[in-house]
Amino acid sequence: MERNFNIILNNVTVQQAGRLLLDNISFTLNAGEHLALFGASGSGKTLLAKALKGELFHAGTIAYKRNNEPVKPTVAYVPATHPLKNKSNVADFYYQQRFNTCDAEDAATLTEELLKKGSPEAISNWLEQFQLTHRAHTPLIQLSNGELKKMQLISHLLAHPDILILDKVFTGLDVKSRKVLHKVLNQLAADGITLILITDSHELPASITHFAEMADGAVINYAPVEKLGFMESMQVRQFEAPLPAMKKAYHIGPLITMKDVTIRYGNTIILNNINWQVNNGECWQIKGHNGAGKSTLLSLINGDNPQAYSQQIYLFGKRRGTGESIWDIKSRIGFVSPELQNFFDRSTSIAQAVGSGFFDTIGLFRKLNEAQTAKVNEWLSFFALQDKAHRPLSSLSSGEQRLVLIARALIKDPLMLALDEPCQGLDDQQSKMVVQLLERIHRETGMTQLFISHYDDEVPACVKHVLELNKGIPAVYKKTVPHPVIKSKTALTHKAL
């Protein structure tokens, strides 16, 4: 099919359960143009993407036309997350399976999964472009979050789409991988594929020609990208509610000690001779490329990896495997990760999800007492989610779901926070507020923090130590440069244009 059609939206409206989700959206994206969708978390970007794909019932029309004649292009939509199934495609994996060697036998490898969509030659080409050739025969559940994002994109590219809609496609990718993706997207645009990206303005491929800013389900700005303005002085909105009361986080002696820790799956070494100590009150950034072993390292700390029992790992003064349960460990750690969010029970209400943090379960399976209920309400109010308390977690945007999990991690006053890309999925303002919140918590409680992020400007200023992994090999050092000023990612207003 010749790729020179227009995409015409006319009064596209979506209502569900009496709520207006998309509000009379109208614009035309002409042939050769490529669109970026900006807006706060929950503004309707993903809903619009699903409507364009045809996955969402809507009023109004979405038409694809060439020379005023209707056409039927192939539309690929790459969602922000990708649920994994076992080989029989009938059951979801559970969270800890990622770290269980034996369970990997029921997971397709990267190549096996991609062969469902394309030829071996095409797969080999894309794996090389995305620097995944060395992972070709790795079970999917052992891929990192960033590697899964690449797999997800490749599987859609193998279908040769005419329109490629990408929802937060840069999320979870390391610096080098993001550069590669920019190059790939620009080449796809040059080849005639129409790109529609839900992204931030700091990850804007050169091929993007137009942008739409969304708020409350409506498009409030639509213009050529040349008119995109950045307000460097934009003020960061503070959380208006008072911070819920939190205990001082104090422990005598190191919280974490690792001695000669090596983790392997089959012949593949994931972590290679880790010697590391985290003392009370210290804040660490854990850095490394996609697949370097960052999440595996946190899994040893958070009680999710069975290989911890065979290693010299001491948590809160006790060696793993000397009698403590994983629940003893988890009770002292507030944990957030993309995988935890992906595997969380979607039918759980928002209040239940926060309350489950008292028991470290993925869902709430017991009744909260009066004091616990009051604390749940305090954290919901702090994050301005109190009016949504009884909605299903799945009804929230990805960014709002992440705020719920951050509240879940904090509700039990942990000694330590283990945060695997906590700002992933948040809009620019939410990211800044979470960074400020973590700085404030450390200042007021002394809480130890372990922080994974591929963006240095998402790392709190209280982080002074770095553990950097390169193919599982560690380097430990202190930060020596001033904390960078966080710049606006999506500061789009009428004044900016």
Beta strands, then each sheet from edge to edge (+ up, - down):
strand 1: 6-16
strand 2: 19-29
strand 3: 35-39
strand 4: 59-66
strand 5: 69-70
strand 6: 75-78
strand 7: 163-167
strand 8: 194-198
strand 9: 210-215
strand 10: 218-224
strand 11: 256-265
strand 12: 268-278
strand 13: 283-288
strand 14: 312-315
strand 15: 318-319
strand 16: 333-336
strand 17: 416-420
strand 18: 448-452
strand 19: 465-470
strand 20: 473-478
sheet 1: 2+ 1- 4+ 5-
sheet 2: 6+ 7+ 8+ 3+ 9+ 10-
sheet 3: 12+ 11- 14+ 15-
sheet 4: 16+ 17+ 18+ 13+ 19+ 20-
end
